[in-house]
């Protein structure tokens, strides 16, 4: 079975417009354990989306969450805390 190319879904990729810039590594703090959260995402072309996922780190008001979706090239996004609700 052939190995899929890392960019096989590149035609579907789109930005998460409410993602925050990546904070400096010195400002990032890992959570002791991943937290289950509900996040609000705004896609460049597809609009608003709400989903359950996990958060693994924070930096100031930014929270690092998993975005397991073929529309993103990188499976993680930093979101403002106002777009993240702990469950």
N, C-alpha and C positions, 0 to 999 in steps of 0.2 A: 504494500500500500504506500503510495507516494506521500511524502511529508508535505503538508500544506505550506504555502509561502506565508511569511510573516505579514505580508501586506495584501493578502488575498481579498480582504474586504475594504480596500482603500476607497472604492467608489462610494461606500456607505459612510465613511468617516465624516464627522462634523464636530464642530467646537461645542463645548458646554459654555454658554455665554455668561452664566453666573458663577463660573469657576474663578477662584482667587489666584493671584500669582503665587508661585511656589515660594514660601518663606525661606529665609536663610537656614541652613542646617543647624546653626547655633540656637535659633529660636524654636526649633521643633522639639516636641516632647512626646515620646511614645506613651500610649496608654498601657497600664499594667496588663490588661486583657482587652481584646477587641470588644467593642460595645455594639449591640444591635441598635440601629437607628433607622428613622424614616427621613429620606432626603427629598428636597425639591430641586429638580434639575431643569434648566432651560436650554434646549437644544437649538443650535443654529438654524436648522431647517424644520425640525419636527415639533418645535414648541415645548410646552411644559410637560413635565413627567414627575410623578411621585412614586418612590419605591422604597422597600426595606432593603438594607444592606448592613455593612459593618463600618465602624470608625476605628482607626488604629492609632491616630496621633492628633495633636493639636499644636497650634502656635498662635498666641494671642487670641483673636476671634476666629481664626481659621481652623477647620477640622478636616483631616485627611480621611476620605471615604473610598471604599471600593466601588467601582463602576464597571461591573462585568457586563459589557455590552459591545456588540460588534461595531457600533457607530464610533467608538473611541479607539485611538491608536494606543494610548496608555491607559491601563485599567484602574487608575487611581485619579482622584481629583480633590483639590483643596476647595472647600466651600465655606462661606461665611456661616457662623454659628446660627444665624437666623434662618438658614435653609436646612438645618439639621435638628431633628427631634429625637432625643433618646427614648427608647421603648422599654 
